[in-house]
Amino acid sequence: MVARPEVNFRDEDLLKAIGESAPEKIIDFFSKRVKFEETVHPMLHYSAVPYDLSQCNSTLQLIPERIIQKVREWFDTDKTLFTYRGGGLIKVIFPEPDKQILAELGKLVAVGTKENCEFVIQVLNSYNGNEVTHDLYKEIIDSLPLDSDLISEISCGLDSEGVVRGEFGYVATYLRKKAEIEPWL
């Protein structure tokens, strides 16, 4: 299954069955896919991390510390496209950042290393500036020196809109974002 171009619903049925007794094996499976992706020719379609998991989420949400630990290993090995791979997998498992995953990420920020902050920023950036992530962004900003290059990464995450629709989509998005950051001032 590692070599399959993408994980489909049938694969997810199998992963769900495996995950009921050993949920960490699902994360190990995606780790193998990420590693395998390096060997795939760029012209071939291969998605190591799915855009959606509908059946495995509840199983994986029970082990947030293990997910963070494993995905952090990916980050330490290769930061290339991490927001889409590692951050993307966390977002697929936790579509809305909840207290559980934010608490695990907050533990890393509390350690205070630049690498931990960079990892957490990349994960948070996959949530396209979701307002729930703002408190953690603030903690990171407080822990960084004013001239840190990570501030621009935070700015990218906060400025991110995700999908914008309609004739006045950008106007509505920027008005919403303005209202979200007003408490920061």
N, C-alpha and C positions, 0 to 999 in steps of 0.2 A: 504493500500500500504506500510505502514511502515514495516510490517512483511514479505514482499516479500523478497526472498533471494538476489535479485539484481534489480536494476532499468533498465528496458529494453526500447526499442524504443516506445512501446505503452504507458508505464508509462510517458515517456517524452512528448508524445503528450498531455497528460492530464496536466502535469506540465506546459507546454508551454501555454496552454489555461488559466490556473490559473494565470500564471506569467504576462500575458498581462495586467491584471487589478491590480495585487498585487504581484510584483516580490519577495518581502520579504517573502511571504508565501512559496516559493520554498526553501529558506534558512531555514526557520522554519521546513519544512518537513525533510530536511537532518539533522537538529539538533535532531529531534525525532528519526531518524534512527540511529544516532550515540549513543544516549542514549539507544535505544532498543538493540543495538548490545551487550551491557554489559550483557543482560539477555539470549543471545543465547549461547547454548552449543558450546564449542570450536571445536568440531568434525563436526558440521554442517556448511555448506557453507553459509556465509552471508557477503555481501559487503555493508556497510552502505553508502559508497561514490562510485559512479560509476567511471570507468576508462575513460569514455568519455561522453560528453553531446554534441549532435550535433544540437539540436533545441533550447535549453534554454540559450545558451551562450550569444547571443546578448541581450536578456532581462536582464540577470544578470549582464552583463558588464555595465549596466546603473547605478548600485547602488554599486560601489566598497567600499564606506565607510561603508555601512550597512553589506556587506559581511565580511569585516575586523572586524567590531565590533562583529558580531555573532560568527565568527570563533575564535576570541580572547576569547570569553566566553568559548568555548570548551577547549581551551588551559588552561585557568585558572582552569577549572574543572578537566581535566585529560590530562596530557602531554604524556601518553602512546601512542606510535605510532602516535603522532600528525603529523609528517612530511607526513605520508601516508593518514591520515584522513583529517585534516584541511588544511595542505599544499597541499595535493592531490586535495581537492575540489577547492582550489584557482587556482591550475594549470589547472584543467579541465575547469574552467570558463575562465581563461586567459592563454591559452596554451603557448603563448609567453609573457613574462612579458613586459607590455607596460608602458608608462609614467603614465597612470592613476593609475594602481595598485602600481607601484613603489613609486609614490608620496604619496599614503595613507600609505604605509609601512614606508616611510621616515619621515612622521609626528610622527610616534611612536618612531623612533630612535631619533628624535630631542628632545623628552621628556627626554631621557637619562637614564631611569631606566633599571636595569639589566633584569627585567622581559620582558619589551618591546623588548629589544635587543634579548633576547632568543627567543621570539615569532617570530620576523622578521627573525632570522637566520633559524629557523625551516621551515618557509615558503620558504625562498630562497633556502634552501637545497633541496626542492622538485623539483627545476629547474635544478638539476645536473650540477651546475657550469656554467650555461649559462652566456656568457660574458656580457650581458646587466645588470646582477645583480652585477657586480663587483664594481661599484661606490657605491652602497648601502653597500656592504660588507666593503668597505674602510671607509665609514662614521661610521659604527659600530666599526671597529677596532680603529679608532681615539677616539671614546667615551669610550672605555674600558681601564681599567688599564692593564699594560703589563703582569701581572701574572693572568689574568682572565681565568677561566676554559672555557669560551665561545670561546676563540681563537681556541681551538681544534675542536669545533663544526664548526667554519668557515672553518677550514682546511678540514674537511670532505666534506663540501659542495663544496669547490673549487676543491677538488681532484676527486669528483664524475664524472663519465664518461657517465652514462646512458648506452645505448646499444652500444657495440663495435662489429664490423663485420670484417670478412676477416682475412687472414693470418697475415697481418701487422696492424690490427686494433688498438692494443695498441700503437704501434709505432706512427702511424698517430695521435692518440688521444693525446699522450704526447707531440708530436711536436706542435700540435695546442694549447694545454694548455700552453706550454712554451712561444709561441708567444703572447698569450693573457695576460700573466702576466708580460711580459717584460716592459711595461710602468710603472709598479709598482716600478721598481728598480731605 
